Amino acid sequence: EIKKLLSTVKRVAVLGINQVWLDCTNLDAAEKFYSGLLGLKKTGQVPGMMVLFDCGGTTLLLGLRNEVRPNSILYFRLEDSIACLQAAYNRLKAAGVKVGDSPHCLVKNWQGRDIWLAFFFDPAGNELAFKVDVPVR
């Protein structure tokens, strides 16, 4: 059945990710975290329902829910330097944000780059990460 359907339908032409939704239980806390700590630009809001941020051309929607549903991890790209990653991690930790392990290299020399990550959590408990791709010298 699926094969027959696929043979009659044109391929979808995805151009990119337009927006991503994350649940939150407190819109004010979400706005302070994403705008104040992460530095994302607030682009709009639906009062009492959601707040929107620009994240490099992708809209990040923080929507109000009674509880946070399981979600995927969002990886925020930083300037490709270990020092930048460490500074961002230290800033969040100093601000009392729940963080994961210290910044670490996940993969060495992956397509000419070392992949470094640092994990942290927003006020609603969504797991997030900073990612940098450091060129191998």
TIKOL-276270 format. One line per field, with one value per atom (N, C-alpha, C): z, x, y; atom name; residue in one letter; residue number from 1. Coordinates in nm, 3 decimals, decimal comma. Each point is the difference from the previous one (the first is absolute). Layout:
# residues N
Z: Z ... .
X: X ... .
Y: Y ... .
atome: CA ... .
residu: A ... .
num: NUM ... .
# end
This chain:
# residues 137
Z: 0,000 0,000 0,000 0,087 0,007 -0,130 -0,055 -0,126 -0,112 -0,007 -0,104 0,018 0,123 0,027 -0,037 0,038 -0,029 -0,149 -0,074 -0,144 -0,071 0,062 -0,065 0,052 0,106 0,062 -0,027 -0,033 -0,017 0,132 -0,009 0,121 0,063 0,132 0,073 -0,006 -0,020 -0,008 0,126 0,105 0,126 -0,019 0,039 -0,015 0,127 0,111 0,127 0,113 0,120 0,116 0,024 0,000 0,016 0,147 0,080 0,141 0,081 0,127 0,095 0,123 0,054 0,120 0,118 0,113 0,127 0,100 0,084 0,107 0,111 0,070 0,122 0,095 0,126 0,101 0,054 -0,041 0,046 -0,112 -0,063 -0,113 0,040 0,118 0,045 0,021 0,064 0,023 -0,133 -0,094 -0,133 -0,070 0,005 -0,067 0,062 0,130 0,067 -0,036 -0,005 -0,030 -0,145 -0,095 -0,141 -0,049 0,052 -0,041 0,085 0,131 0,090 0,006 0,014 0,013 -0,134 -0,091 -0,128 -0,105 0,025 -0,092 -0,127 -0,003 -0,119 -0,006 -0,120 -0,019 0,003 0,089 0,005 -0,122 -0,073 -0,122 0,011 0,107 0,015 0,116 0,022 0,104 -0,024 0,051 0,010 0,150 0,058 0,146 0,063 0,102 0,071 -0,072 -0,121 -0,077 -0,042 -0,057 -0,051 -0,016 -0,003 -0,030 -0,110 -0,095 -0,117 -0,001 -0,045 -0,009 -0,135 -0,048 -0,121 0,041 -0,063 0,028 -0,134 -0,048 -0,126 -0,120 0,000 -0,112 0,022 0,105 0,039 0,119 -0,002 0,111 0,108 0,122 0,116 0,076 0,008 0,071 0,137 0,105 0,134 0,035 0,004 0,021 0,138 0,058 0,137 0,005 0,090 0,026 0,151 0,044 0,142 0,041 -0,093 0,026 -0,129 0,015 -0,114 -0,053 -0,128 -0,064 -0,037 -0,012 -0,044 -0,135 -0,019 -0,126 -0,046 -0,121 -0,052 0,057 -0,010 0,048 -0,111 0,033 -0,093 0,021 -0,107 0,006 -0,055 0,086 -0,040 -0,046 -0,120 -0,052 0,056 0,043 0,047 -0,095 0,022 -0,072 0,018 -0,105 0,004 0,076 0,132 0,084 0,135 0,053 0,131 0,107 -0,012 0,098 0,004 -0,116 -0,007 0,066 -0,027 0,061 0,151 0,048 0,144 0,067 -0,064 0,054 0,010 -0,102 0,001 0,110 0,011 0,105 0,138 0,020 0,129 0,036 -0,101 0,024 0,050 -0,066 0,043 0,139 0,024 0,130 0,111 -0,025 0,098 0,026 -0,101 0,014 0,070 0,038 0,070 -0,090 -0,128 -0,095 0,025 -0,005 0,011 -0,125 0,021 -0,112 0,008 -0,115 -0,006 0,021 -0,054 0,011 -0,058 0,043 -0,056 -0,151 -0,074 -0,144 -0,032 -0,100 -0,035 -0,150 -0,047 -0,141 -0,021 -0,080 -0,029 -0,106 -0,106 -0,112 -0,045 -0,015 -0,049 -0,150 -0,069 -0,143 -0,081 0,026 -0,078 -0,116 -0,118 -0,121 0,017 0,063 0,018 0,118 0,087 0,117 0,123 0,116 0,128 0,046 0,039 0,040 0,153 0,051 0,144 0,040 0,116 0,051 0,147 0,040 0,141 0,017 0,092 0,020 0,119 -0,010 0,107 -0,014 0,097 0,003 0,017 -0,068 0,017 0,126 0,039 0,124 0,002 -0,117 -0,005 0,000 -0,004 0,000 -0,138 -0,106 -0,134 -0,009 -0,049 -0,016 -0,128 0,012 -0,110 -0,003 -0,106 -0,007 -0,084 0,032 -0,085 -0,079 -0,127 -0,087 -0,075 0,000 -0,082 -0,082 -0,124 -0,091 -0,016 0,070 0,002 -0,111 -0,093 -0,109 0,057 -0,058 0,041 -0,063 0,081 -0,049 -0,041 .
X: 0,083 -0,083 0,087 0,101 0,089 0,078 0,051 0,076 -0,086 -0,125 -0,090 -0,021 -0,021 -0,020 0,125 0,117 0,125 0,026 -0,040 0,025 -0,089 -0,108 -0,091 0,014 0,078 0,013 0,138 0,006 0,128 0,073 0,132 0,082 -0,026 -0,003 -0,014 0,133 -0,003 0,122 0,015 0,056 0,020 0,113 -0,025 0,098 0,080 -0,046 0,068 -0,099 0,046 -0,090 -0,046 -0,130 -0,057 -0,015 -0,050 -0,018 0,003 0,034 0,008 -0,079 -0,077 -0,080 0,061 0,011 0,035 -0,107 -0,037 -0,094 0,068 -0,077 0,047 -0,119 0,029 -0,107 -0,009 0,092 0,003 0,057 -0,084 0,044 0,103 -0,018 0,096 0,138 0,006 0,128 0,064 -0,082 0,052 0,057 -0,071 0,049 0,132 0,008 0,124 0,116 -0,024 0,105 0,048 -0,093 0,038 0,048 -0,058 0,043 0,116 -0,015 0,101 0,128 -0,011 0,120 0,057 -0,087 0,049 0,014 -0,061 0,015 -0,081 -0,103 -0,085 -0,092 -0,027 -0,086 -0,147 -0,076 -0,144 -0,064 -0,080 -0,062 -0,150 -0,059 -0,144 -0,050 -0,130 -0,064 -0,149 -0,062 -0,144 -0,024 -0,046 -0,010 -0,071 0,066 -0,056 0,011 0,059 0,010 0,141 0,074 0,133 0,083 0,131 0,095 0,093 0,035 0,077 0,136 0,102 0,136 0,059 0,090 0,075 0,126 0,023 0,119 0,069 0,074 0,071 -0,089 -0,116 -0,093 -0,110 0,014 -0,104 -0,074 -0,133 -0,078 -0,009 0,037 -0,014 -0,122 -0,101 -0,124 0,004 -0,022 -0,013 -0,147 -0,066 -0,144 -0,037 -0,097 -0,044 -0,079 0,039 -0,067 -0,005 -0,090 -0,005 0,120 0,049 0,119 0,081 0,129 0,090 0,003 -0,026 0,006 0,144 0,035 0,136 0,028 0,123 0,035 0,138 0,032 0,134 0,091 0,130 0,096 0,025 -0,006 0,037 0,147 0,076 0,143 0,018 0,042 0,024 0,145 0,018 0,134 0,062 0,123 0,077 0,116 0,073 0,124 0,087 0,066 0,074 0,132 -0,011 0,120 -0,034 0,095 -0,019 -0,015 0,074 -0,008 -0,141 -0,061 -0,137 -0,097 0,016 -0,085 0,015 0,123 0,025 -0,058 0,015 -0,053 -0,152 -0,067 -0,146 -0,047 0,066 -0,031 0,019 0,114 0,028 -0,103 -0,045 -0,101 -0,131 -0,043 -0,124 0,014 0,111 0,023 0,002 0,067 0,007 -0,137 -0,088 -0,135 -0,094 0,050 -0,083 -0,077 0,031 -0,067 0,049 -0,091 0,039 0,080 0,122 0,087 0,035 0,044 0,048 0,151 0,066 0,146 0,066 0,124 0,079 0,013 0,027 0,018 0,101 -0,034 0,086 -0,004 0,106 0,010 -0,073 -0,103 -0,076 0,069 0,047 0,063 0,121 0,114 0,121 0,014 0,037 0,028 -0,117 -0,119 -0,119 -0,008 0,032 -0,001 0,087 0,118 0,094 -0,029 -0,089 -0,036 -0,013 0,028 -0,029 -0,135 -0,092 -0,134 -0,006 -0,025 -0,007 -0,143 -0,043 -0,135 0,001 -0,103 -0,026 -0,152 -0,051 -0,144 -0,048 -0,127 -0,063 -0,151 -0,072 -0,146 -0,065 -0,113 -0,073 -0,087 -0,067 -0,079 -0,111 -0,047 -0,106 0,056 0,133 0,062 0,034 -0,019 0,038 0,152 0,052 0,144 0,044 0,106 0,054 0,151 0,063 0,147 0,057 0,125 0,081 0,090 0,025 0,085 0,097 0,126 0,099 0,076 0,034 0,077 0,137 0,099 0,132 0,085 0,050 0,084 0,124 0,032 0,119 0,120 0,101 0,120 0,105 .
Y: -0,120 0,120 0,126 0,005 0,116 0,014 -0,112 0,005 0,059 -0,042 0,050 0,151 0,043 0,141 0,081 -0,048 0,071 0,011 -0,099 0,003 0,102 0,043 0,094 0,144 0,020 0,132 0,057 0,130 0,066 0,007 0,006 0,014 0,136 0,003 0,125 0,073 0,130 0,080 0,085 -0,058 0,072 0,100 0,125 0,106 0,024 -0,049 0,021 -0,010 0,027 -0,001 0,143 0,020 0,133 0,037 -0,093 0,028 -0,128 0,017 -0,112 0,041 -0,091 0,024 -0,073 0,070 -0,063 0,037 -0,096 0,027 0,078 0,082 0,064 0,011 0,013 0,013 0,142 0,087 0,139 0,086 0,081 0,081 0,106 0,062 0,102 -0,061 -0,115 -0,067 -0,040 -0,047 -0,038 0,122 0,112 0,121 0,048 0,001 0,042 -0,091 -0,130 -0,096 0,014 -0,008 -0,002 0,137 0,106 0,133 0,050 -0,007 0,052 -0,080 -0,131 -0,083 -0,045 -0,044 -0,049 0,110 0,116 0,112 -0,008 -0,084 -0,008 0,122 0,047 0,117 -0,042 0,061 -0,025 0,065 -0,079 0,051 0,014 -0,049 0,013 -0,082 0,011 -0,080 -0,005 -0,103 -0,009 -0,004 0,112 0,010 -0,120 -0,055 -0,113 -0,133 -0,001 -0,124 -0,036 0,098 -0,032 0,126 -0,020 0,106 -0,053 0,088 -0,041 0,069 -0,074 0,052 -0,036 0,087 -0,032 -0,075 -0,113 -0,080 -0,027 0,100 -0,016 -0,023 0,063 -0,015 -0,103 -0,079 -0,095 0,058 -0,006 0,050 -0,107 0,039 -0,087 0,047 -0,087 0,031 -0,069 0,076 -0,057 0,010 -0,115 -0,004 -0,046 0,066 -0,029 -0,130 -0,087 -0,127 -0,021 -0,087 -0,034 -0,085 -0,080 -0,080 -0,010 -0,026 -0,008 -0,142 -0,014 -0,131 -0,032 -0,128 -0,035 0,064 0,044 0,066 -0,042 0,038 -0,020 0,107 -0,021 0,098 0,102 0,128 0,105 0,033 0,002 0,032 0,141 0,092 0,138 0,015 0,051 0,017 0,127 -0,010 0,114 0,022 0,110 0,022 -0,123 -0,043 -0,127 0,010 0,015 0,000 -0,063 -0,073 -0,063 0,107 0,110 0,108 0,060 0,018 0,052 -0,096 -0,128 -0,103 0,000 0,003 -0,001 0,125 0,116 0,125 -0,004 -0,052 -0,010 -0,094 -0,113 -0,099 0,063 0,068 0,063 0,106 0,077 0,104 -0,062 -0,107 -0,065 -0,060 -0,066 -0,063 0,106 0,113 0,108 0,062 -0,006 0,055 -0,097 -0,118 -0,097 -0,093 0,000 -0,090 -0,143 -0,096 -0,141 -0,036 -0,048 -0,036 -0,147 -0,053 -0,138 -0,001 -0,102 -0,010 0,125 0,023 0,109 -0,018 0,110 -0,014 -0,110 -0,079 -0,113 -0,027 -0,065 -0,037 -0,132 0,002 -0,121 -0,084 0,064 -0,069 0,080 -0,068 0,066 -0,023 0,104 -0,002 -0,059 0,050 -0,036 0,098 -0,047 0,082 0,125 -0,020 0,109 0,091 -0,043 0,082 -0,088 0,062 -0,064 0,055 -0,088 0,040 0,007 0,120 0,025 0,034 -0,051 0,021 0,038 0,073 0,028 0,001 -0,080 -0,015 0,082 0,045 0,078 -0,012 0,056 -0,014 0,137 0,020 0,125 -0,009 0,109 -0,003 -0,105 -0,044 -0,101 -0,142 -0,014 -0,132 -0,055 0,080 -0,045 -0,008 -0,114 -0,013 0,070 0,079 0,078 -0,020 0,046 -0,011 0,112 0,035 0,084 -0,093 0,035 -0,082 0,090 -0,043 0,069 -0,103 0,036 -0,084 0,065 -0,053 0,061 -0,061 0,083 -0,054 -0,071 -0,114 -0,075 0,070 0,022 0,069 -0,098 .
atome: N CA C N CA C N CA C N CA C N CA C N CA C N CA C N CA C N CA C N CA C N CA C N CA C N CA C N CA C N CA C N CA C N CA C N CA C N CA C N CA C N CA C N CA C N CA C N CA C N CA C N CA C N CA C N CA C N CA C N CA C N CA C N CA C N CA C N CA C N CA C N CA C N CA C N CA C N CA C N CA C N CA C N CA C N CA C N CA C N CA C N CA C N CA C N CA C N CA C N CA C N CA C N CA C N CA C N CA C N CA C N CA C N CA C N CA C N CA C N CA C N CA C N CA C N CA C N CA C N CA C N CA C N CA C N CA C N CA C N CA C N CA C N CA C N CA C N CA C N CA C N CA C N CA C N CA C N CA C N CA C N CA C N CA C N CA C N CA C N CA C N CA C N CA C N CA C N CA C N CA C N CA C N CA C N CA C N CA C N CA C N CA C N CA C N CA C N CA C N CA C N CA C N CA C N CA C N CA C N CA C N CA C N CA C N CA C N CA C N CA C N CA C N CA C N CA C N CA C N CA C N CA C N CA C N CA C N CA C N CA C N CA C N CA C N CA C N CA C N CA C N CA C N CA C N CA C N CA C N CA C N CA C N CA C N CA C N CA C N CA C N CA C N CA C .
residu: E E E I I I K K K K K K L L L L L L S S S T T T V V V K K K R R R V V V A A A V V V L L L G G G I I I N N N Q Q Q V V V W W W L L L D D D C C C T T T N N N L L L D D D A A A A A A E E E K K K F F F Y Y Y S S S G G G L L L L L L G G G L L L K K K K K K T T T G G G Q Q Q V V V P P P G G G M M M M M M V V V L L L F F F D D D C C C G G G G G G T T T T T T L L L L L L L L L G G G L L L R R R N N N E E E V V V R R R P P P N N N S S S I I I L L L Y Y Y F F F R R R L L L E E E D D D S S S I I I A A A C C C L L L Q Q Q A A A A A A Y Y Y N N N R R R L L L K K K A A A A A A G G G V V V K K K V V V G G G D D D S S S P P P H H H C C C L L L V V V K K K N N N W W W Q Q Q G G G R R R D D D I I I W W W L L L A A A F F F F F F F F F D D D P P P A A A G G G N N N E E E L L L A A A F F F K K K V V V D D D V V V P P P V V V R R R .
num: 1 1 1 2 2 2 3 3 3 4 4 4 5 5 5 6 6 6 7 7 7 8 8 8 9 9 9 10 10 10 11 11 11 12 12 12 13 13 13 14 14 14 15 15 15 16 16 16 17 17 17 18 18 18 19 19 19 20 20 20 21 21 21 22 22 22 23 23 23 24 24 24 25 25 25 26 26 26 27 27 27 28 28 28 29 29 29 30 30 30 31 31 31 32 32 32 33 33 33 34 34 34 35 35 35 36 36 36 37 37 37 38 38 38 39 39 39 40 40 40 41 41 41 42 42 42 43 43 43 44 44 44 45 45 45 46 46 46 47 47 47 48 48 48 49 49 49 50 50 50 51 51 51 52 52 52 53 53 53 54 54 54 55 55 55 56 56 56 57 57 57 58 58 58 59 59 59 60 60 60 61 61 61 62 62 62 63 63 63 64 64 64 65 65 65 66 66 66 67 67 67 68 68 68 69 69 69 70 70 70 71 71 71 72 72 72 73 73 73 74 74 74 75 75 75 76 76 76 77 77 77 78 78 78 79 79 79 80 80 80 81 81 81 82 82 82 83 83 83 84 84 84 85 85 85 86 86 86 87 87 87 88 88 88 89 89 89 90 90 90 91 91 91 92 92 92 93 93 93 94 94 94 95 95 95 96 96 96 97 97 97 98 98 98 99 99 99 100 100 100 101 101 101 102 102 102 103 103 103 104 104 104 105 105 105 106 106 106 107 107 107 108 108 108 109 109 109 110 110 110 111 111 111 112 112 112 113 113 113 114 114 114 115 115 115 116 116 116 117 117 117 118 118 118 119 119 119 120 120 120 121 121 121 122 122 122 123 123 123 124 124 124 125 125 125 126 126 126 127 127 127 128 128 128 129 129 129 130 130 130 131 131 131 132 132 132 133 133 133 134 134 134 135 135 135 136 136 136 137 137 137 .
# end
